[in-house]
Amino acid sequence: MKPTRSTGLRWRLIAAMGLGASPFVACGARTGLGVTMELAAEDGGKDAAEAADAQDAADARDVGVDVIPDVTIDVLPTPRRPFLVGASMRTGRVVSRADWGHELAAARDIDDRTRAMLARAWADDGRDEHASIAAFARFTMLLLSAGAPPDLVVSSQRASLDEVRHARDCFALATRYGGSDVGPSAFDVHDSLGARTLAEIAALAAEEGCVGETLGVVLVEEALAGTTDPEVARILRRVLEDETRHAELAWRFARWAIEQAGDPVRSAIERAVAHAIDETRRTPIRDYGIDDAAWRAHGRLTCREARAASERAIRDVVTPCLQALTARTPAASCATPRA
């Protein structure tokens, strides 16, 4: 039977860790991570929703509603590596500037509200991609502090450059739909580095990469499958290729870190993955009252579609990869992937 996209990603990540064919999925091994889909109520996640509204209001004050329409987006999670400082996900603001975008062909036949929502969504993605540049810059320094091998350092440096391109693409799309040039504000990196143990570095990488970017790959695949706009499809294809490599990097580093320090790192990774999954499931689900067909055609998923795709990725990719990574005693393989 031909593997699904999620199955293909799972084998690719397991291979990136150097673990070969994994016995864990076929043999039914389990971790403590739940995989039951629990969709939030329409009015759930009040605190998170209010925080998002406050940030969007601040952005609107910075650039004016004529530049970024005053609408709120909670599509979850993004395909971007988050920049985490403590328990907070840090980003810059969206401001009026032209140097972070580039020219794209015009998008036609979209109603005004959907166009405004697309501008807001791609602008938000642009600031998330901008934060991902910082996330990989920090990761490179942390790799150096841990004495990581050069292949991991090189991959992290390249990933940071990938994120520059992704940010520019997203801001270009925001400009395309919104009609005014936008880009990122100055970015706050205060207290974002500090001395860390290898277990702490591994936990951060697990949350940002093993969960954040792995789920993101599946979301981009899902969005690309429904995209008919050629400009968006071209950008998403490149993002998908890059983000898959970034997810591989996170899992490769996790394997290396466990090899260096054993159980303390292994336990830190398990806790971080569980926490990241819990945070993903807390994100509220909203209905924005827009043209869903146009939304999908221009590279977006609805909140419910994103949640369902995330749950599939947790079940089919993150959980079995974590099982393969953290197994204390290798088991004989009872299954190999089929082509």
Buried (B, 14 or more C-beta within 10 A) or exposed (E): EEEEBBBBBBBBBBBBBEBEBBBBBBEEBEBEBBBEEEEBEEEBBEEBBEEBEEBBEEBBEBBEEEBBBBBBBBBBBBBBBBBBBEEEBBBBBBBBBEEBBEEBEEBEEBEEBBBBBBBBBBBBBBBBBBBBBBBBBBBBEBBEBBEBEEEBBEBBBBBBEBBBBBBBBBBBBBBBBBBBBBBBBEBEEEEBEEEBBBBBBBBBBBBBBBBBBBBBBBBBBBBBEBBEBEBBBEBBEBBBEBBBBBBBBBBBBBBBBBEEBEEBBBBBBBBBBBBBBEBBBEBBBBEBEBBBEBBBBBBBBBBEBBBBBBBBBBBBBBBBBBBBBBBEEEEEBEEEBEE
